[in-house]
Amino acid sequence: MKFNVLTTIGATTVLAAAVSSVFASTDAASRFERNNPLRVSVMALGGGQVEVTVTNTSRKTARIPNWQLPSAAAESNLFAVSRDGEALRFEGRMIKRGVPSATDYTILRPGRSHRAVVDLGAMYDLSQTGDYTVTFAAPLQWASMSDGKQLRHANGRAMVAQGAPIRLWVDGSSAKIAGAQAINRAKPSAGGSVVGGVTYKGCSSTQISGAGNAVTAARNYSENAKGYLTAGTAGPRYTTWFGAYTSSRYSTAKQHFANIDTAMDQSGGQITINCGCNQNYYAYVYPTRPYEIFVCKAFWSANNTGTDSRAGTLIHEMSHFNVVAGTDDHAYGQSAAKNLALTDPARALDNADNHEYFAENTPSQN
């Protein structure tokens, strides 16, 4: 059941579609998600804000990683937003995460809902007046039910908690939207010290030494990956992480690593390592703010090279910058990245972990 409501709130005219028992925007997508027990409804509130409700429609308890719920929208790309048909880029934190711990889950009991109000202006550029289309779509990797079943499809891909799209007519002059945008689109803060051609902020001497070694290793990784693709090699290393060969996709991967290598080779203080993060994940960046990388707890406990290494983390995060490769985080971990390459090569080319694992090449493949 769908219904449309036309309202006017301040300077913003909103066309809102509320959704009942709908998982996706098309019949085909609805069939694809037919076994998904999570129902999503989205309602426009005006001023670039939406209310998202995720409801567990099953008789079992759901365990959902916190970052897959709308309350964490500023730290996960959970929406597809377009203006007059043109897709907008996510401008919130792009985070490399590891396997969630028990405290990283939200427990949603049968029939219960998780509701959050999201200010889209904090994560997307809503400064231009126009007709916006907004769809909530959260990949459910690691989400499971109390009977132990993961929310996955038969091909191993994670299900998606997805609502039908809603339309917003936004007056871009809204002061609230402009103020929220200014926070995330500000340039990286000044300061820091330059050591070995890299700027460090809030880092101890030990951290500077460790991160410096990681930068050196990441430069070796990016040079090797670029060389592999420049040579036109399309062996198991390529197909494992980027899927079946096509000239178009191969060209995209080649350009991505040419850009990553150029960015990693900067030695005049352009790359900034910010040690001010105390979260449990590896690292994060703001994609519109090159080349500042915030390194977190898991970064320091990782090996310098190898799978999910410090060097690989820097490759992962460098790929997120819009001026480099503009990647997203569709799936985390080697197993999920391999499955993504097998089932959706185009999305693998847009996934930061696939770029990291291709660069780390552990175990080594030709």
Disulfide bonds with the S-S distance in Angstrom:
Cys203-Cys275 2.02
Cys277-Cys296 2.10
